[in-house]
Amino acid sequence: MKAARIRRQLTAAYHCSYIRLALNFYTAYEAAAEKKGFENDRISGLYDRFCELLDACLKGQSDCGADELRQDVIREMEKVTDYTDAFQAYEYVMNRIEGRFAPKLIGKKPEDTESLTEEILSWFQTAPDPAALRERMQVITGQLPVRFTKQKFFALLEDRLSIYKGLPRSGFEDILYILRSEGLLNRPMAREEAYGTLFDRMKAFEQADLRHLTAQEYRHLASELEEGSREINALSGEILCLIDMVNDLCVILLAQGTAVSDLSCEQNTKEILKGIQTLFASKEWEDIPEEVTDRLPALEGKQEQYFEQWFRDDISLEELQEENGPEAEAAWKAGLLMSGSAFMSLEKPDADETEVDEAFFREKLDALFKDMGERWKELPKAVVRAAMAKCLSSLPANFQSLDEAREYIQGSLDSCSDEIEREACADLIRGLMEE
């Protein structure tokens, strides 16, 4: 009975992925044609490889290197993410010094930190459930002024990470990876050739004297930040679209030997894919011909139909992981690829995974703190504060009571002697609460 369910599940995954791939491929071409290409030659090269693999798949080849392409796309996203982390830190800094160059209101009173603290606590108390409260606390701690010494910050980090003791190591290592990213340890090194303009913009910030910027220098950096953010968003969008298509191609390859074909729908879908692929290969960026566009209405509702079938016959990933045989393995991987976590690893977790004990906890934390200490020596103090804030915003704010939260918030606001930064933080926090 379970074998029949697995085959039905693979059939649904196969057709759902085929249709979704056709629709996404169509959309990807429209976006590329509008810009007459891609944001970067590296991304263009990955799309070329995808088109080659798709062509091989449409011709019936089962082993065409989709897994290798998927790993390369993930690595490319990691490179872009390194730049994203850096530019988010610079945005944090720029938001807090913008007030230096804005007109000053005569008679404006300094920010009342006690009133702001009570506003924040009132917002906490209106959270609809404990999960929303934790999220609100986490968001606020990422926006409060940061005036910790490294030792105090490391102690705070250790306290918040202590919840991982006794839990599987994989979760602890995942959060350490995030902290390395947010802490700017994954610096984009020697990547001028890959993303030269982003590298140059990043260097402009690294070489700037952020404490003594002139208005002209501020405007220049603001322009660099805006252009860098635009480029990162474009690159990320192109990569996200590509990884979705690669994942669907992987599902098709996993299921094609088992799935029961819907010949009419499959043939229509293949014709759309072939038509778009021809346009991609030509690089002329011409309009999509009507004979391709006219095939789209026949797909309406089909993706949803097969996706519902997938859920009806759903066998949990845990169940599939315990099953033996190639079909169960294919269904397990297909489930991961269709889970919505586009960059998820397809490696099976260790069933006997070791827990985080005190020795492992201490070893990993000491290595993290050592790397942070060395990296942060190279960065301006304002950027280090941004990195600390980004790290705190990625961890649960485990306040035991509202009084403890009040003490932390009030202390953070009062520790900031820079009135301009404190006002900027207040504006940002109020903006978040209003949203």
Number of C-alpha atoms within 10 A of each C-alpha: 5 12 12 10 15 24 20 21 26 30 25 26 29 29 28 24 27 22 26 20 24 23 18 17 22 20 14 19 21 17 15 17 19 12 11 14 17 18 16 15 12 14 20 15 12 18 22 15 15 22 20 15 20 21 17 15 19 13 9 12 12 16 12 17 14 20 15 10 18 22 14 14 21 18 13 18 18 15 18 20 17 18 23 20 22 23 22 17 23 22 18 20 19 19 14 20 19 16 15 14 13 9 7 9 7 6 6 7 7 10 15 13 18 14 11 17 21 14 14 20 17 12 15 21 12 10 14 9 9 11 10 13 17 17 16 19 22 18 21 22 24 22 20 24 25 22 20 14 10 16 11 11 18 19 12 13 18 16 11 16 18 13 12 17 15 13 14 16 17 15 13 19 15 10 16 17 15 15 24 19 22 25 28 26 20 19 16 20 9 10 12 12 9 16 19 13 15 24 18 14 17 20 11 15 19 15 10 14 12 19 10 9 15 13 13 10 14 19 14 13 22 18 13 20 22 14 15 21 18 12 18 20 14 15 18 19 12 21 20 17 15 22 21 23 25 24 22 26 24 24 26 24 20 23 24 18 13 17 19 15 14 10 9 9 15 15 12 17 23 16 16 22 24 17 16 23 20 12 17 21 13 9 12 11 18 14 11 15 11 8 11 17 13 10 13 16 8 12 17 10 9 15 19 14 13 20 17 14 17 23 13 13 17 15 18 12 16 9 10 20 16 11 15 9 10 11 19 22 18 20 27 24 23 26 22 18 24 18 10 10 10 17 18 11 13 13 7 10 10 9 7 7 11 12 17 20 14 11 9 13 20 13 10 14 17 14 11 18 18 11 14 21 14 11 16 18 10 11 15 16 14 20 24 22 23 25 31 25 24 25 23 25 21 16 21 17 20 15 14 8 8 13 11 12 20 17 11 15 23 18 17 19 25 15 14 15 11 12 13 17 22 23 18 20 20 21 12 17 21 15 10 13 15 8 6
